[in-house]
């Protein structure tokens, strides 16, 4: 097996392990939507911001809180396997590398703010988000996408920082 393919399979495996609690929370909610566990969780986390739906707070609060952990899964993967990831971008023009990296960091920072730091109610969003907020299956899909997005983009940020450090370190810009 190609070593590079094996690394990306591990990336996918860690991501799937990260998705498991979202799926288990959803299954448990479907089996027992009136469980006191969900109400107790709401009470414990009432002052903590999360990406939620006010139309289904009992389900979305734990899912939204858990999605905040996605960058930690990326950090874990990076600590374990970053040295094995092959990355050979064309970095002849270091100024463009820095420019594009800054743009990506700005987009990531905005996503990180919306999904990890701020309090966002999807039931007050655009029409698509409002439809999503009313259907429990769509809610699950929404949070799976949020988790996967944060997981993948967090790792890309880590790779960019690593690449910038290596490339700028070679040129003598970082000493």
C-alpha positions as CSV (number, residue, x, y, z in Angstrom):
1,X,0.0,0.0,0.0
2,X,1.2,3.5,-0.9
3,X,2.4,5.1,2.3
4,X,0.7,8.4,1.5
5,X,-2.7,6.6,0.9
6,X,-2.2,5.0,4.3
7,X,-1.8,8.3,6.0
8,X,-5.0,9.7,4.5
9,X,-6.8,6.6,5.5
10,X,-5.7,7.3,9.1
11,X,-6.9,10.9,8.6
12,X,-10.3,9.5,7.5
13,X,-10.4,7.0,10.4
14,X,-9.7,9.6,13.0
15,X,-12.4,11.8,11.4
16,X,-14.9,8.9,11.5
17,X,-14.0,8.2,15.2
18,X,-14.7,11.9,15.8
19,X,-18.1,11.6,14.1
20,X,-19.2,8.6,16.2
21,X,-20.4,10.6,19.3
22,X,-22.5,12.8,17.0
23,X,-24.2,9.8,15.6
24,X,-24.6,8.2,19.0
25,X,-26.1,11.3,20.5
26,X,-28.6,11.5,17.6
27,X,-29.5,7.8,18.0
28,X,-30.0,8.2,21.8
29,X,-32.1,11.3,21.2
30,X,-34.3,9.4,18.7
31,X,-34.8,6.6,21.1
32,X,-35.5,8.8,24.1
33,X,-36.3,12.5,23.1
34,X,-37.8,13.3,26.5
35,X,-34.8,12.0,28.4
36,X,-33.8,14.1,31.4
37,X,-30.2,13.7,30.3
38,X,-30.8,16.3,27.5
39,X,-32.5,18.7,29.9
40,X,-29.7,18.3,32.4
41,X,-27.1,19.0,29.7
42,X,-29.1,22.1,28.6
43,X,-29.1,23.3,32.2
44,X,-25.3,22.7,32.6
45,X,-24.4,24.5,29.4
46,X,-26.9,27.3,29.4
47,X,-24.2,30.0,29.6
48,X,-22.0,28.5,27.0
49,X,-22.3,29.7,23.4
50,X,-23.0,27.1,20.7
51,X,-24.3,26.7,17.2
52,X,-27.9,25.6,17.9
53,X,-31.4,25.6,16.7
54,X,-33.9,27.2,19.0
55,X,-36.7,25.0,17.5
56,X,-34.9,21.8,18.7
57,X,-32.6,22.9,21.5
58,X,-32.4,19.5,23.3
59,X,-30.8,17.9,20.2
60,X,-28.8,20.7,18.8
61,X,-27.0,22.0,22.0
62,X,-25.0,18.7,22.6
63,X,-24.3,18.4,18.8
64,X,-23.2,22.0,18.6
65,X,-21.0,21.7,21.7
66,X,-19.4,18.6,20.4
67,X,-18.5,20.1,17.0
68,X,-16.3,22.5,18.9
69,X,-13.9,19.6,19.5
70,X,-13.2,19.0,15.8
71,X,-10.0,21.1,15.7
72,X,-8.7,19.0,18.6
73,X,-9.0,15.8,16.4
74,X,-6.9,17.6,13.7
75,X,-4.3,18.6,16.3
76,X,-4.1,14.9,17.4
77,X,-3.7,13.8,13.8
78,X,-1.0,16.4,13.2
79,X,0.9,15.5,16.3
80,X,0.8,11.8,15.3
81,X,1.2,11.9,11.6
82,X,2.1,15.3,10.1
83,X,5.8,14.3,9.6
84,X,4.5,11.5,7.3
85,X,2.2,13.7,5.2
86,X,3.7,14.3,1.8
87,X,3.1,17.9,0.7
88,X,4.9,19.2,-2.4
89,X,3.2,22.5,-3.4
90,X,4.9,24.8,-5.9
91,X,6.4,27.3,-3.6
92,X,8.7,29.2,-6.0
93,X,7.0,32.4,-5.3
94,X,7.0,32.7,-1.5
95,X,5.1,36.0,-1.5
96,X,2.1,34.3,-3.2
97,X,2.3,31.5,-0.8
98,X,2.1,33.9,2.1
99,X,-0.7,35.9,0.4
100,X,-2.9,32.8,-0.3
101,X,-2.2,31.4,3.2
102,X,-3.4,34.7,4.7
103,X,-6.6,34.5,2.7
104,X,-7.2,30.9,3.8
105,X,-6.5,31.9,7.4
106,X,-9.1,34.7,7.2
107,X,-11.7,32.3,5.9
108,X,-10.9,29.7,8.5
109,X,-10.9,32.3,11.3
110,X,-14.4,33.4,10.2
111,X,-15.6,29.7,10.2
112,X,-13.9,29.1,13.5
113,X,-15.6,32.1,15.0
114,X,-19.1,31.1,13.7
115,X,-19.0,27.5,14.7
116,X,-16.7,27.4,17.8
117,X,-16.8,30.8,19.5
118,X,-20.0,32.5,18.7
119,X,-23.6,31.7,19.5
120,X,-25.5,31.1,16.2
121,X,-29.1,30.0,15.9
122,X,-29.7,28.2,12.6
123,X,-33.5,28.6,12.9
124,X,-33.0,32.3,12.5
125,X,-30.8,31.9,9.4
126,X,-31.7,31.9,5.7
127,X,-34.4,29.7,4.3
128,X,-32.2,26.7,3.9
129,X,-31.0,26.9,7.5
130,X,-34.6,27.3,8.7
131,X,-35.7,24.2,6.8
132,X,-32.7,22.3,8.3
133,X,-33.7,23.5,11.8
134,X,-37.1,21.9,11.6
135,X,-36.0,18.4,10.6
136,X,-34.0,16.2,12.9
137,X,-32.3,14.2,10.1
138,X,-31.2,17.4,8.4
139,X,-30.0,18.7,11.7
140,X,-27.7,15.6,12.0
141,X,-26.4,16.1,8.5
142,X,-25.7,19.8,9.2
143,X,-23.7,19.0,12.3
144,X,-21.8,16.1,10.5
145,X,-20.8,18.6,7.8
146,X,-19.8,21.2,10.4
147,X,-17.6,18.7,12.2
148,X,-16.0,17.4,9.0
149,X,-15.4,20.9,7.7
150,X,-13.8,22.1,10.9
151,X,-11.7,18.9,11.1
152,X,-10.4,19.1,7.6
153,X,-9.9,22.8,7.5
154,X,-8.1,22.8,10.9
155,X,-5.7,20.2,9.5
156,X,-5.1,22.3,6.4
157,X,-4.3,25.3,8.6
158,X,-1.8,23.1,10.5
159,X,-0.3,22.0,7.2
160,X,-0.1,25.6,6.0
161,X,1.7,26.8,9.2
162,X,4.1,23.8,8.9
163,X,4.7,24.6,5.2
164,X,5.3,28.3,5.8
165,X,7.7,27.5,8.6
166,X,9.7,25.1,6.4
167,X,9.7,27.3,3.3
168,X,10.4,30.6,5.1
169,X,12.9,28.8,7.3
170,X,14.8,27.6,4.2
171,X,15.0,31.1,2.8
172,X,16.4,32.5,6.0
173,X,13.3,34.6,6.8
174,X,12.8,32.7,10.1
175,X,15.9,32.2,12.3
